[in-house]
Amino acid sequence: MDSEPSPSREMTFSILGSAAPVLAPRVGTLALGGRQTIATPNLVPLTSRGAVPHISHDMVRKETAINSLYVGLEDFIERKHPAPLYNVPATANESPLRKFICAQDDATILLGPRRFPAIACPPNNTETSIAISTSVGFRQLEAHGYIEAIQKLKPDIAIGLADMVLGRPPGLKRRGKMVDRTHAYTRDALEHLYGESVAEKSKAKFFAPVLPLDNTQQSLYLDDLEGEFKDRIAGLALYESASLGYISEALGDLPRLLLSDPSSPHEVLREISLGADLLTVPFLQGCSDAGIALDFAFPVPAAVQARGEPQPLGLDLWSSEHAMDISPLVKGCECYACRNHHRAYFNHLLRAKEMAAWALLQMHNHHVIDRLMAGARDSIQRGTFEEDVKAFHRAYVANLPDRTGEGPRLRGYQMPAAGPHQPRRMPKVYGRLDDLSQKFAESQSSVATPDTDAEGLEKHGFAERI
């Protein structure tokens, strides 16, 4: 009797047409049972505590094309153990994670140990754990604890632990540790999740991490991914676009999730040109928070090309020039925000600091990136991708608009300072009540509130007779 199918066989990834195995754009489909088929290349939306920032669940379903979500486990770790996430009542075939975040049934859930982009943590990683930033401070996530989380929470795709150094380039010795630890994390996870001795194998598809290091520095690890581990991994998770060039032809048929932080749509197109299948685009969220409506299209429309000079990549809706502009954010855009509202309304919402501004902008910006991905897929299939990218570079400026207004308040007091000797980005709003208690006591004292007439008040310094 055949054994239970391995995770890589349960998930179908098909590359359409003939494409070079590495360093070339490609179009494909990623299909998991019971989930929407994902056309690649495509966007993987980032979440905060399992929700797409600013957009309600019903609007995600009705007004966006979002069919996958990236969730960071550190978002749910609390002082209590087990955290409420683990106490969600669920049947054997249900995902407690999906139920807890109320995600739609047909969306693909990707679970990683950290949110993305990750916050640099002062504690160091160890041979058995990585440092994470939670709502209750910095903690250590044990490798076996992450394996248990995958088994209990049942995501569709689990991204393996990686010994990453954040905020600074690693030294030569540190790079060796990164490779050894990541190799050990991956080996142990695959053994505990899909090993021959495991009674009930995990149904989550495992994406093995590829470190942002030179090929020679992690060649032994990549060799093991190709030989020893390939039958148990379903995809690759990479942290920089340069790593796409290190993928061997033997691993070329696996889907590639690129957890990168591109600075502009030009960078997104470059990552697609190198063969990325699933991409994260953090600047989408950053533009929404800054009050910027993205405004670009790929391939470039003829009307934009006819203007003759590079066009901006977005509109700063904080600008007073939009205060009486009743035109849509982007002419011809079919998103919910452009169909129902105009620029003057957005300018008013932002200045009034109404959350509706960021919710609507988030829907618009998701739509723009979705159209970019769809245009890239069509261009690759037509065989005109390289020429279309060149036209895009000529038609649009290189950088996104500068941020001029205030965004919504960010979550988390643990956000690091902008630099040395700088105050925290997120000063505490609430603290101990000692000072207030002292002031209240003074207000009740005879000195603070003397029972006297005007002359007595003048003697106590509370008034001056005119």
C-alpha positions, 0 to 999 in steps of 0.5 A: 500500500502506498504511503500518504502523499507527501506535501509536495504532491498534494500541492500542484504548481504548474509552470505555463509555457517554456521558461528557463529554470532560473533567472527568467520571468515565468507564469504559473498556477499554484493550486491547493485543495479547497483554495482559490488557484493563485496565478503567478507571479502574484502578490501575497498580502501582509497582515497585522494579527491576521488581518489586512490592515485597515480593510474589514473582512467583508470588504476584503471578500467583496471588493478586493482580489486577495486570495492569500494572506501572510501571517506572523506567529509572533503577532499572537504570542502573549504572556499566557501559555497557551495563547488564546489562538491555541484554544480555538475550538476546531474539528480535525479538518479545520484550521484554528488559525483560519478560524481565529483570524476569520479568514475566508475559507478559500484563501491560502494562509501562509504562516511564518515565525515573524511578521514581515518586515521583521523588527530587529530584536536585541536578543540573539538567536540560539541553536534552538530558537530565534528572537521575536518581537511580540506585543509583550516584548522580545521573546525566544521562539523555540524551534520545537515550539514553532513545529508544534504551532504548525501542527496545531494551527494547520496553515496551508503553507508553513515557512521554515525558521531561518537564523536571520541577522536583522539591521546589520550585515553579519560577520564571516563567523556569523554567516557560518552559524546562520547556515548551520542553524538554518540547516538544523531548523529545516532538518528537524522540522521536516523530520517532525512534520513528515518523517517516516516515524510520524503517526500523523503527518502534517498537511501544511506545505513546507517552504524551506528558507534560503538565506540572503548569503552568497551561494558558496556560503550556503552551498552544502545547505542548498545541496541538501535541499536538492537531494535529501529534503526535496521530497518533503519541501513544497517550495522555497522562501527567499529573503532577497532577489539575489538568491533567485540566482542560486536555485539549481535546475533540480529545484526550479520546479518549486514555487518561490516566495520572495520575502523582500522589501522592494522600494518601487514598482520598478523593483517589483518588476525586476524581481519578477524578471528574475523568476519570483512567483509569490512576492511581498510588497510592503510599500503598498501599506506604507503608501496607504498610511502616508495618504498616497494613492498609487497611480501606474499601470503595466504595460504602460498605457498609450496615453501615458507614453504620449505625455513624453516625460516620466510620470509620478507613481502616485498622488499625495492626497494630503496636498491642498491642490486636491481639496476641491478636486472632484475627479477620481483618484485614478481615471479609469480605475475600477476599484471601490474607492475610485468608483465611489469617491473623489480626491477632495473627499480623501483630502478631507478624510485625511485632514480629519484623520478619519480611518475611512481614508486609509481603508479606502486607500488600502483597497485602491492600492491593492487593486493597483498592485493586483493589476500590475501583477496581472499585466506582468503575467500577460506580458510574459505570456506574450513574450514582450515582458522585457520591452514592456519593462523598459517602457515602464522605466521610461514612462514613470519616475524611479521613486515613490512620492515623498511622505508629507502627511501623518499616518495612522498610529502604528501598533506596538511600543517596541518599535525601535528608535530612528537612530542612536540617542533618538527617542522611541518612535512610539512613546508610551501614551499610558503609564503608571498613575503615580504622578496623577495620584500625587496631583489629585492628593494636592488638589484635595489638600487645603493648600491646593484648594484653600477654603477662603475668600479672594484675599486668601486666594491672593495670598496663596498665589491663586489670583491677583486682585485687579 
